[in-house]
Amino acid sequence: SAMLCGCSPMRRLIFWSWALLWNAGLVFMWHEGVLQPYARQLVLFLMFALVVVMALGLCLLEVGLEARDKFRSSMEVIDYLHERSDAILGAMGFEKVMVLP
C-alpha cells in the first residue's frame, strides 16, 4: 500500500494540504464578503447565457418544425404524383417497375 493511486504519501500530503488551505481561503473570503460580488456576477452571466441558449433553441425548434411541415407537404405531392402515374401506366397496360435500392 506504499503507492495508492500511483501517488506517494508525501505527494498525497501535499495535495490534501493544498486543498485544505484553498478551501479555508475560500471560506474566509466568503465570510469577509469578498466573493459575493463575483458570485452575483457569475450567476447573472449564467442566467443571461441560459436565456440566449434557450432563445436559440426555440428558433432552431421553430425552423425544424417548419422544415418538417414543408417536407411532409412536398412528400404528399410526390406520393400523389406517384400514385397517379402508376394508375395511368396501369391503364395503358404497363406493369409496375420495381426500383431496387
N, C-alpha and C positions, 0 to 999 in steps of 0.2 A: 504494500500500500504506500510505497515511497513516492510513486508517481500516480497521483489521482488525476484523471482527465489530462494527462500529459503535462501537468504543472508541478513544479517543485513546491515544497512547503513555504519557502521564502517568497516565491512569486505569488502564491495564494495569499500570504500575509500582506504583501504589498498591495495586491488588488483590493482585498477587503478593507484595508486601512484607508486606501484612497476613496473607495465607495462610501465608507462611513463618514469621512471628512467632507466629501462632496455633499452628501445628504444633510449633514449638520449645517453646512454653509447655506444650503437652500432653505432649511427650516429657519435659520437665523434671519436671512434676508426676507423671508415671508413675514415673520413676526415684526420686523422693523418697517414693513410696508414698502420695501424696495421692489418686490416682484409684482405687486398688484397692477401697477400701470401697464407693465409689459404683458401680463396675463390678459388684461382687459383689451389691449390692442390685438393680441393674438386671437382672442375669441371673436372680436369684431371682424378681423380679417377672414377667419374661418367661416363665419356666418355669411359674409359677402361672397366668398368663393362658393359656398354651398348654393346660394341664390343664383349665381351665374351658371353653375353646373346644372342646376335644376331647370333654368330657363333654356339652356342649350339642349338639354334632354327633351324638354317639351317641344321645342322646334323640330328636333330630329324625329320625334314620335309623330308629329303632325305631317312632316314630309313623307315619312314612311307609310302612314295610313293613306295619304293622298295618292302616293305611287301605287300602293296595293289596289286601291279602288280603280285607278286608271288601267292598271294591268288586268284586273278582273273584267272590266267592261270590254277591253280590246280582245281578251280571250273569248268572251261570249260572242263577239262578232266573228272571230276566226272559227269557232266551233259551228256557228250558224252557217257560215260560208262553206265549211267542210261538209256539213250535213246536206246542204242544198246541192253542192257539186256531186256528192255521192248519189243523191236521188236522180239528178239529171243523167249522170253516166249510167246508172242502173236502168233508167228508162230507155236509154239508147242501146242497151244490151252489153255494155262493158262490165266486166267483173271488177270487184274491188281489188286494188293493187295494194299489197301489204308492203310497207316500207320497213326494212329491218333497221334497228338502231345501229 
